[in-house]
Amino acid sequence: GKVPRRAENARRKAQPIPSTKLSMVVTTMEENFPRGTLQFLTDFVSCQHYPPKEIVSHVTRNILLSSEAGPLLKDAYMLLMKIQICKSATTAVLSWDWDLLRYVLEEQVQAMVL
């Protein structure tokens, strides 16, 4: 019999975000527009499409760990969790210390509260 489309899609290997969409993300990074970067990535990342490790590194270093991130912290964290949950999170894509990341975020949140 025929394989249901959903099962066929589930077996399909995740691929990088298409270059046309990725160029939109890169433009927001070049323009230093982190809200746009996060919005595009949140829209484009799925269990079928993952961002290159350089983009994930940018989100981590320049947005999540930025002292100016403030209101974007939650969005950046949720995006990284989405990438991980979709199982496109290989060590090549997400190669950082989660405990250290959590510690830094907790420190930033405490600093914002004080």
N, C-alpha and C positions, 0 to 999 in steps of 0.2 A: 504494500500500500504506500500511499504518499506520506511523507513526513510532514507533520503540521508546521506551518510557517514559524510559529513561536519557537518550537524545538530547533528548527533550522537556524534561526537567529541566535539562539542561546549558544549554539555550537560555533558560531562564527567568531573568529578571534578579534579581539579589540584592536583598533587601528588608531593611528595618530589623528588628531583633529585635522580635517581637510585644510589645505594651504590657503584657500580663499578666506575661510573663517579665521585661521590662525593669523593672517596678515592684519585683520581687524584688531585682534588682541595685541599684536606687536605695536600697532599704531598707538593704541591707548597707553602702552608702556612707554613708548618714545615721547609721548606728549605729557608724561607724568600725570596720568588721569587714572588713579587706582580704582576709583568707583566703577569706571567704564571697563577696566581690565577684569575686575571681579564679576561684573554683570555678564560680559561676553563669555567668560570662562564658565560661569554657572549655567548659562544657556547652552554652551557647546559641549561641555563634558557630559558623557553618558557612559553606560557600560560598554557601548560600542566604540566610543571615541575618547581618547585620553590626550592630555597636553604633553609636550616634550619636557624633559627634566629641567631644561633651562627656564621654562615658564614657571614650573612649580617652584624652582629655586627663587625666582623673582618674587613670586607671591609670598614665599616664606620670609625672605630677607628684607625686601623693600616695602612690603605691605604689613604682613603679620607682625614682624619684629620691629617695625618702624615706630619711633616715638610719637609720630604724628597720626598713627593708625586710628586711635580712638574708636569712632563709630564703625569703622570698617573691620575691627578685630573679629567680630562674630561672623561676618560674611566670609572673611578669609579662612577662618577656622572651619566653617561649614563646607566651604569649597574643598579644602584639603580632606575633610572627612568623606565627602562625596566621592572623591577620587579613590580613596582607600576602600570604601564600601563596594565600589563597582569592580573591585578586584583587578583593576588595571594598575594597581599600586604594587609594582615590583620594586625590589630594592634599587633598581636603576632609576626609577621615577621618584620614589619617596625614600631617599636615603638620609634620614636624620634621626636624631635621638628624641623620641617622643616625650620621654620624661623631662629632658632639658627644655623642650619646647613648652610643655605644660608649666614648668617652673617659671620660665621667662614671662609667659602670659599671666600667671598669677601675680608676679611682681608688678607687671604693668597695670593690672586691674587695681591692685592695692595702691599704687602710686596715683592712679586716677581718682580713687575714693578719698585719699588724704588731702 
